[in-house]
Amino acid sequence: MTSPADDTLRMLQAGGYVAAVAVPVAVACGLVARWRFGTLCPRWRMPPFVWPGLAVFGVFLTYYFLALLASIAIPIADRLGLYQAIYPNGFPTPPAGGTDEDARQVAFSLKAYWLGLVWMPLFLIAAGVVRVRVFDSPPDWRTELRQFPRTIALGTLGWATFGVLAVAIHVGLVFLFDALGWPITEHALARMGANGDGVGGVLITLSACVCAPLVEEFLFRGLLVPWAVGHKKRWYRPWCLLSAAAALALLGGLKADGSFNSPAIVFVLVLAAGAYLIQRAGPRWPKFPARTALAVWSSSALFAAAHSAVWPTPVPLFVLALGLGYLAARTRSWAAGAVTHILFNAVSTVWVFLRG
């Protein structure tokens, strides 16, 4: 494992590379948006409520069921020789000093990501078909295309603000944990670094910078934020999300050897206390958008808990998700948040390559 200082320098370098491409494009798009709309930020609009609660539950159940099927399909793909065709010389291995367990985790992650490149796009297409055919609510593609320059500009601005803040929080926590001697969970692909071939690099880029941001923004900001806002009589919906966050934090604490260690559950409990305060603030300050704030807060808690297996990642990801939820509520779309998410993951992807 490299030192936190070395990783921080690589993160700054990766951020510089991404900014060199993203910022000029965002400035140009911002100028176009100002010329076309007169302002960069649209007026505050509530997200549309398209998916009923049962459908939201069904979409998430389908997502995790497909993820489970993808994991089950790995041995089948192995027997068919699909992975051997992609990696004829064997799977990439962790850098020097890595254990056999590291190698197994890297291999499993790569195999799952290859399958994800197939089922994630199919999942989005199927969700779009359900929205059009079942709920008779086709997306307004004409408006989305018209808003495209504004989406790029706002998404890049979001990455340059709360995206950078999330990275800064993560770096600070890594230094703090290292100084105190507390354990830090490292992702399998981070341990791998850039070891491997160009095929693996393409996989990581497509999975981290395209598939994962689009799917996660559709799920958490496209579905959960509008659903959790709902109607004022549906006050329990954010608490359903917080309960699911607690369950994911508990599952993330289960280890392969049967032990249990979940600091994320404490974090989720703290977030639940914050949700209670937000809910109490609604009647006291009528102008405060308490229902929208609570929807963004609770969906962000669930998003953070979904990554609780890699600690302390949930803490900065919660901050990132707050910004993504704000963009979704402000623009009435998850498109700008998807741009932010793509750029955020692009920095991490470039960092992985530099780390090798």
RODO-2510 file (C-alpha; in nm, 4 decimals, decimal comma):
residues 356
     n   res          X          Y          Z
     1     m     0,0000     0,0000     0,0000
     2     t     0,1375     0,3423    -0,0916
     3     s     0,1498     0,6304     0,1551
     4     p    -0,1413     0,8781     0,1908
     5     a     0,0866     1,1608     0,0774
     6     d     0,1752     0,9808    -0,2459
     7     d    -0,1892     0,8971    -0,3111
     8     t    -0,2885     1,2592    -0,2499
     9     l    -0,0352     1,3855    -0,5031
    10     r    -0,1630     1,1353    -0,7570
    11     m    -0,5209     1,2431    -0,6846
    12     l    -0,4281     1,6073    -0,7485
    13     q    -0,2575     1,5049    -1,0695
    14     a    -0,5606     1,3025    -1,1786
    15     g    -0,7915     1,5931    -1,0979
    16     g    -0,5748     1,8227    -1,3061
    17     y    -0,5961     1,5921    -1,6066
    18     v    -0,9744     1,5693    -1,5835
    19     a    -1,0121     1,9440    -1,5266
    20     a    -0,7960     2,0209    -1,8302
    21     v    -1,0563     1,8483    -2,0475
    22     a    -1,3786     1,9204    -1,8580
    23     v    -1,3409     2,2872    -1,7637
    24     p    -1,2943     2,4342    -2,1161
    25     v    -1,5921     2,2315    -2,2411
    26     a    -1,8017     2,3439    -1,9426
    27     v    -1,7112     2,7111    -1,9942
    28     a    -1,8139     2,6914    -2,3596
    29     c    -2,1404     2,5181    -2,2660
    30     g    -2,2033     2,7751    -1,9927
    31     l    -2,1692     3,0598    -2,2415
    32     v    -2,4128     2,8875    -2,4754
    33     a    -2,6572     2,8348    -2,1862
    34     r    -2,6341     3,2013    -2,0835
    35     w    -2,6959     3,3095    -2,4392
    36     r    -2,9888     3,0724    -2,4845
    37     f    -3,1617     3,0958    -2,1458
    38     g    -3,0275     3,4183    -1,9987
    39     t    -2,9104     3,2382    -1,6847
    40     l    -2,7080     2,9293    -1,6036
    41     c    -2,9231     2,7979    -1,3179
    42     p    -3,2903     2,7224    -1,3834
    43     r    -3,5620     2,8253    -1,1423
    44     w    -3,6179     2,5861    -0,8543
    45     r    -3,8497     2,3063    -0,9619
    46     m    -3,9636     1,9985    -0,7766
    47     p    -3,8625     1,6659    -0,9362
    48     p    -4,1499     1,4994    -1,1264
    49     f    -4,3218     1,2110    -0,9513
    50     v    -4,3490     0,9448    -1,2203
    51     w    -4,2809     0,6118    -1,0494
    52     p    -4,5204     0,4892    -0,7767
    53     g    -4,3768     0,3312    -0,4654
    54     l    -4,4361    -0,0284    -0,5685
    55     a    -4,2612     0,0345    -0,8994
    56     v    -3,9640     0,1948    -0,7227
    57     f    -3,9341    -0,1100    -0,4995
    58     g    -3,9624    -0,3369    -0,8027
    59     v    -3,6897    -0,1516    -0,9925
    60     f    -3,4468    -0,1774    -0,7017
    61     l    -3,5354    -0,5429    -0,6478
    62     t    -3,4721    -0,6080    -1,0165
    63     y    -3,1411    -0,4230    -1,0024
    64     y    -3,0052    -0,6272    -0,7114
    65     f    -3,1492    -0,9486    -0,8541
    66     l    -2,9679    -0,8860    -1,1822
    67     a    -2,6496    -0,8075    -0,9888
    68     l    -2,6880    -1,1400    -0,8066
    69     l    -2,7437    -1,3203    -1,1360
    70     a    -2,4307    -1,1553    -1,2750
    71     s    -2,2294    -1,2965    -0,9850
    72     i    -2,3824    -1,6413    -1,0357
    73     a    -2,3057    -1,6218    -1,4064
    74     i    -1,9311    -1,5794    -1,3433
    75     p    -1,8580    -1,9552    -1,3136
    76     i    -2,0623    -2,0168    -1,6289
    77     a    -1,8641    -1,7542    -1,8194
    78     d    -1,5469    -1,9123    -1,6846
    79     r    -1,6454    -2,2558    -1,8173
    80     l    -1,7315    -2,1105    -2,1562
    81     g    -1,3851    -1,9579    -2,1756
    82     l    -1,5074    -1,5990    -2,2139
    83     y    -1,2614    -1,4522    -1,9665
    84     q    -0,9747    -1,6549    -2,1040
    85     a    -1,0461    -1,4997    -2,4445
    86     i    -1,0254    -1,1507    -2,2917
    87     y    -0,7219    -1,2217    -2,0731
    88     p    -0,5252    -1,4947    -2,2558
    89     n    -0,2246    -1,4390    -2,0277
    90     g    -0,4249    -1,4564    -1,7054
    91     f    -0,5974    -1,1957    -1,4933
    92     p    -0,4126    -0,8809    -1,3800
    93     t    -0,2542    -0,9281    -1,0403
    94     p    -0,2003    -0,6816    -0,7562
    95     p     0,1361    -0,5025    -0,7359
    96     a     0,4275    -0,6541    -0,5497
    97     g     0,3352    -0,7399    -0,1948
    98     g    -0,0220    -0,8397    -0,2776
    99     t    -0,1629    -1,1583    -0,1301
   100     d    -0,3436    -1,4467    -0,2962
   101     e    -0,6664    -1,3082    -0,1493
   102     d    -0,5960    -0,9745    -0,3211
   103     a    -0,5540    -1,1575    -0,6514
   104     r    -0,8824    -1,3451    -0,6036
   105     q    -1,0685    -1,0242    -0,5218
   106     v    -0,9222    -0,8459    -0,8232
   107     a    -1,0185    -1,1354    -1,0519
   108     f    -1,3732    -1,1506    -0,9125
   109     s    -1,4171    -0,7720    -0,9461
   110     l    -1,2988    -0,7729    -1,3065
   111     k    -1,5259    -1,0642    -1,3958
   112     a    -1,8270    -0,8931    -1,2340
   113     y    -1,7493    -0,5648    -1,4095
   114     w    -1,7354    -0,7346    -1,7488
   115     l    -2,0808    -0,8795    -1,6890
   116     g    -2,1971    -0,5411    -1,5627
   117     l    -2,1110    -0,3859    -1,8976
   118     v    -2,3862    -0,6066    -2,0408
   119     w    -2,6620    -0,6062    -1,7801
   120     m    -2,6391    -0,2404    -1,6685
   121     p    -2,7310    -0,0951    -2,0124
   122     l    -3,0036    -0,3578    -2,0481
   123     f    -3,1377    -0,2562    -1,7072
   124     l    -3,1607     0,1111    -1,8100
   125     i    -3,3292     0,0219    -2,1387
   126     a    -3,5815    -0,2009    -1,9598
   127     a    -3,6598     0,0764    -1,7086
   128     g    -3,7173     0,3188    -1,9947
   129     v    -3,9543     0,0771    -2,1656
   130     v    -4,1516     0,0321    -1,8420
   131     r    -4,1819     0,4076    -1,7954
   132     v    -4,3101     0,4582    -2,1490
   133     r    -4,5316     0,1502    -2,1854
   134     v    -4,6609     0,0997    -1,8321
   135     f    -4,6763     0,4517    -1,6885
   136     d    -4,7302     0,6300    -2,0212
   137     s    -4,4720     0,8946    -1,9289
   138     p    -4,2080     0,9141    -2,2016
   139     p    -3,9037     1,1318    -2,1275
   140     d    -3,9044     1,4732    -2,2930
   141     w    -3,5930     1,4189    -2,5030
   142     r    -3,6411     1,7430    -2,6932
   143     t    -3,6224     1,9458    -2,3722
   144     e    -3,3300     1,7401    -2,2437
   145     l    -3,1322     1,8034    -2,5631
   146     r    -3,2170     2,1719    -2,5486
   147     q    -3,0887     2,1784    -2,1908
   148     f    -2,7704     1,9889    -2,2826
   149     p    -2,5266     2,2868    -2,2624
   150     r    -2,6716     2,3868    -1,9255
   151     t    -2,6493     2,0253    -1,8070
   152     i    -2,2795     2,0016    -1,8948
   153     a    -2,2003     2,3377    -1,7339
   154     l    -2,3946     2,2690    -1,4133
   155     g    -2,2617     1,9151    -1,3866
   156     t    -1,9027     2,0334    -1,4189
   157     l    -1,9667     2,3133    -1,1693
   158     g    -2,1075     2,0549    -0,9294
   159     w    -1,7954     1,8419    -0,9696
   160     a    -1,5702     2,1447    -0,9088
   161     t    -1,7537     2,2264    -0,5840
   162     f    -1,9042     1,9424    -0,3837
   163     g    -1,7157     1,6806    -0,5858
   164     v    -1,3855     1,8399    -0,4872
   165     l    -1,5159     1,8792    -0,1302
   166     a    -1,5914     1,5058    -0,1148
   167     v    -1,2390     1,4226    -0,2330
   168     a    -1,0919     1,6617     0,0250
   169     i    -1,2941     1,4944     0,3019
   170     h    -1,1781     1,1515     0,1873
   171     v    -0,8128     1,2602     0,1820
   172     g    -0,8479     1,4143     0,5273
   173     l    -1,0036     1,0960     0,6665
   174     v    -0,7277     0,8815     0,5140
   175     f    -0,4598     1,0962     0,6806
   176     l    -0,6510     1,0896     1,0103
   177     f    -0,7005     0,7127     1,0049
   178     d    -0,3356     0,6609     0,9101
   179     a    -0,2172     0,8809     1,1984
   180     l    -0,4424     0,7017     1,4486
   181     g    -0,3570     0,3572     1,3159
   182     w    -0,7170     0,2798     1,2260
   183     p    -0,7801     0,0311     0,9424
   184     i    -0,8800     0,1574     0,5997
   185     t    -1,0597    -0,0701     0,3558
   186     e    -0,9148    -0,0458     0,0078
   187     h    -1,1051    -0,1373    -0,3052
   188     a    -0,9764    -0,4397    -0,4935
   189     l    -0,9194    -0,2422    -0,8131
   190     a    -0,7298     0,0246    -0,6200
   191     r    -0,4934    -0,2461    -0,4985
   192     m    -0,4529    -0,3648    -0,8541
   193     g    -0,3511    -0,0225    -0,9839
   194     a    -0,2770    -0,0140    -1,3545
   195     n    -0,1267    -0,3629    -1,3639
   196     g    -0,2758    -0,5464    -1,6570
   197     d    -0,3348    -0,4728    -2,0208
   198     g    -0,5241    -0,2180    -2,2234
   199     v    -0,8364    -0,4333    -2,2213
   200     g    -0,8585    -0,4032    -1,8442
   201     g    -0,8147    -0,0279    -1,8686
   202     v    -1,1038    -0,0006    -2,1126
   203     l    -1,3171    -0,2104    -1,8788
   204     i    -1,2461     0,0072    -1,5761
   205     t    -1,3098     0,3261    -1,7730
   206     l    -1,6418     0,2142    -1,9206
   207     s    -1,7652     0,0612    -1,5957
   208     a    -1,6618     0,3417    -1,3598
   209     c    -1,7124     0,6421    -1,5873
   210     v    -2,0193     0,5429    -1,7899
   211     c    -2,2265     0,2500    -1,6628
   212     a    -2,2056     0,2986    -1,2852
   213     p    -2,2774     0,6770    -1,2814
   214     l    -2,5742     0,6467    -1,5173
   215     v    -2,7330     0,3565    -1,3306
   216     e    -2,6729     0,5023    -0,9847
   217     e    -2,8040     0,8468    -1,0786
   218     f    -3,1142     0,6932    -1,2319
   219     l    -3,1766     0,4869    -0,9182
   220     f    -3,0902     0,7278    -0,6392
   221     r    -3,1655     1,0691    -0,7875
   222     g    -3,4044     0,9798    -1,0697
   223     l    -3,6254     0,7480    -0,8612
   224     l    -3,5663     0,7886    -0,4898
   225     v    -3,5535     1,1677    -0,4527
   226     p    -3,8926     1,2284    -0,6228
   227     w    -4,0446     0,9286    -0,4468
   228     a    -3,9193     1,0349    -0,1040
   229     v    -4,0509     1,3896    -0,1556
   230     g    -4,3923     1,2477    -0,2450
   231     h    -4,6827     1,3994    -0,0537
   232     k    -4,6685     1,5529     0,2937
   233     k    -4,8774     1,2627     0,4264
   234     r    -4,6045     1,0231     0,3115
   235     w    -4,3701     1,1370     0,5899
   236     y    -4,2459     0,7807     0,6446
   237     r    -4,0820     0,7416     0,3011
   238     p    -3,7444     0,8961     0,3959
   239     w    -3,7387     0,6689     0,6989
   240     c    -3,7856     0,3691     0,4716
   241     l    -3,4693     0,4755     0,2906
   242     l    -3,2819     0,5239     0,6180
   243     s    -3,3920     0,1782     0,7339
   244     a    -3,2623     0,0319     0,4077
   245     a    -2,9366     0,2231     0,4618
   246     a    -2,8989     0,0665     0,8060
   247     a    -2,9604    -0,2789     0,6591
   248     l    -2,6943    -0,2258     0,3898
   249     a    -2,4478    -0,0992     0,6502
   250     l    -2,5048    -0,4135     0,8554
   251     l    -2,4610    -0,6362     0,5497
   252     g    -2,1453    -0,4483     0,4552
   253     g    -2,0020    -0,5298     0,7955
   254     l    -2,0218    -0,9055     0,7428
   255     k    -1,6804    -1,0491     0,6583
   256     a    -1,5932    -1,3627     0,4672
   257     d    -1,4479    -1,5234     0,7813
   258     g    -1,7751    -1,4789     0,9702
   259     s    -1,6643    -1,1764     1,1727
   260     f    -1,8559    -0,8487     1,1844
   261     n    -1,7238    -0,4929     1,1751
   262     s    -1,9469    -0,2112     1,0526
   263     p    -1,8479     0,1435     1,1498
   264     a    -2,0863     0,2541     0,8757
   265     i    -2,3851     0,1605     1,0921
   266     v    -2,2799     0,4286     1,3427
   267     f    -2,2574     0,6768     1,0575
   268     v    -2,6079     0,5841     0,9403
   269     l    -2,7451     0,6328     1,2932
   270     v    -2,5913     0,9805     1,3024
   271     l    -2,7550     1,0561     0,9676
   272     a    -3,0887     0,9323     1,1063
   273     a    -3,0574     1,1880     1,3877
   274     g    -2,9921     1,4554     1,1264
   275     a    -3,3020     1,3461     0,9338
   276     y    -3,5095     1,3831     1,2506
   277     l    -3,3850     1,7402     1,2947
   278     i    -3,4691     1,8228     0,9324
   279     q    -3,8181     1,6820     0,9744
   280     r    -3,8687     1,8866     1,2900
   281     a    -3,7493     2,2011     1,1127
   282     g    -4,0354     2,1859     0,8601
   283     p    -4,3189     2,3126     1,0855
   284     r    -4,0935     2,5748     1,2486
   285     w    -3,9676     2,7325     0,9245
   286     p    -4,2453     2,7149     0,6639
   287     k    -4,0218     2,8544     0,3873
   288     f    -3,7643     2,5799     0,4400
   289     p    -3,8153     2,2995     0,1807
   290     a    -3,8084     2,0333     0,4493
   291     r    -3,9611     1,7522     0,2424
   292     t    -3,7175     1,8029    -0,0448
   293     a    -3,4229     1,8350     0,1951
   294     l    -3,5272     1,5204     0,3796
   295     a    -3,5649     1,3303     0,0515
   296     v    -3,2159     1,4330    -0,0597
   297     w    -3,0714     1,3554     0,2852
   298     s    -3,2250     1,0081     0,3168
   299     s    -3,1456     0,9032    -0,0412
   300     s    -2,7883     1,0233     0,0140
   301     a    -2,7662     0,8101     0,3276
   302     l    -2,8758     0,5048     0,1304
   303     f    -2,6268     0,5856    -0,1468
   304     a    -2,3456     0,6114     0,1087
   305     a    -2,4494     0,2900     0,2853
   306     a    -2,4481     0,1048    -0,0473
   307     h    -2,0698     0,1603    -0,0482
   308     s    -2,0196     0,0748     0,3190
   309     a    -1,8027    -0,2298     0,2474
   310     v    -1,5152     0,0106     0,1714
   311     w    -1,4680     0,2278     0,4804
   312     p    -1,4481     0,5333     0,5223
   313     t    -1,5767     0,5859     0,1664
   314     p    -1,9418     0,6352     0,2789
   315     v    -1,8566     0,9641     0,4531
   316     p    -1,7318     1,1593     0,1475
   317     l    -1,9838     0,9834    -0,0763
   318     f    -2,2646     1,1121     0,1448
   319     v    -2,1391     1,4674     0,0887
   320     l    -2,1185     1,4009    -0,2852
   321     a    -2,4715     1,2581    -0,2853
   322     l    -2,6085     1,5678    -0,1105
   323     g    -2,4800     1,7779    -0,3981
   324     l    -2,6144     1,5343    -0,6566
   325     g    -2,9541     1,5385    -0,4879
   326     y    -2,9537     1,9179    -0,4837
   327     l    -2,8822     1,9224    -0,8578
   328     a    -3,1656     1,6766    -0,9186
   329     a    -3,4104     1,8869    -0,7175
   330     r    -3,2909     2,2135    -0,8717
   331     t    -3,2939     2,1032    -1,2356
   332     r    -3,5804     1,8507    -1,2170
   333     s    -3,3523     1,5969    -1,3825
   334     w    -3,0725     1,3587    -1,2899
   335     a    -2,8726     1,4463    -1,6030
   336     a    -2,6545     1,7192    -1,4466
   337     g    -2,5824     1,4920    -1,1510
   338     a    -2,4774     1,2192    -1,3927
   339     v    -2,2186     1,4569    -1,5427
   340     t    -2,0877     1,5361    -1,1949
   341     h    -2,0768     1,1666    -1,1078
   342     i    -1,8950     1,0805    -1,4318
   343     l    -1,6266     1,3431    -1,3702
   344     f    -1,5913     1,2377    -1,0062
   345     n    -1,5375     0,8759    -1,1063
   346     a    -1,3073     0,9820    -1,3895
   347     v    -1,0672     1,1341    -1,1364
   348     s    -1,0661     0,8110    -0,9358
   349     t    -1,0106     0,6086    -1,2546
   350     v    -0,7151     0,8209    -1,3636
   351     w    -0,5803     0,7924    -1,0072
   352     v    -0,5962     0,4116    -1,0301
   353     f    -0,3949     0,4204    -1,3538
   354     l    -0,1376     0,6607    -1,2065
   355     r    -0,1085     0,4467    -0,8947
   356     g     0,0158     0,1469    -1,0909
***
